């Protein structure tokens, strides 16, 4: 009996030590880097500047990402976003955008015409309606009711490009077209909250009415404020088939780094397309940012880049790592 008592006491002590060690491992905290902003492509540099100006002054991530992507929407030289975007095959500039905050509130517009800042309309949908998405004429009607100005978004430069395309009228997506594409942005603010935004004029010369992944929550953009955020660029159909951004966030939830999470989803997309004719022009890329301020990216082919800024990293472009040579 004495022996049994001693054994139980020793066992309890070791059990207690084991629990303490286990508990201490679980409570190890990484240093949190904040604020952070990450965005896609060359035009992300200018966008980051606008976002950073707000973040560094303690403003919230939602206001910051909206301000950031609006720089691309208003720039006619960025021909895949907002004003001056390439039109569809019928000559119409149609825009898609979505925005999401740290409380999982989100708003989206698709197939919106005549409004330069679809990201701001998307935010209005989030804040002033019971819905997540408005499209087409309904989205335009709502925008006008909210005071947005109707204007012609087809610039002379994009009109000439469209007229040149009409000579052959061949629709075939181009990989990394002059480093211009959707602008997707993620930010972590001083309060440790995440927000994201995504806006585009979509694929040049698309069928009238085509909508890509950019306004689709879970495909072009997704975040969970307990875990992290992810956003996409490239062929939207591939992101929609895989709920790409949502999958990146879920992989981070299960312990993967932002880069490794992006990489796994890119590889899943490759597996789907590896025997399809679409693979010839397929490009997809993801950016991701977790709650600790760690960021990463991965894409299918070389040519994709993204812009990052933190307190220790001056706004800079980084070439994304890729799967196919």
ABEGO torsion letter per residue (X at the ends): XAAAAAAAAAAAAAAAAAAAAAAAAAABBBBBBOBBBBBBEAAAAAAAAAAAAAAAAGBBAAAAAAAAAAAAAABAABAABEBGBBBBAAGBBBBBBBBBBAAGBBBBBBGBBGBABAAAAAAAAAAABABABBBEAAAAAAAAAAGBBBBBABBAAAAAAAAAAAAAGBBBBBBGBGGBBBBBBBBBBAAGBBBBBBBBAEBBGBBBGBBBAAABBGAABBBBAAAEBBBBBEBAAAAAAAGAAAAAAAAAAAGBBAAAAAAAAAAAAAAAAAABAAAAABBBBBBBBBAAGBBBBBBABBGBBBBBBBAABBBBBBBBBBABX
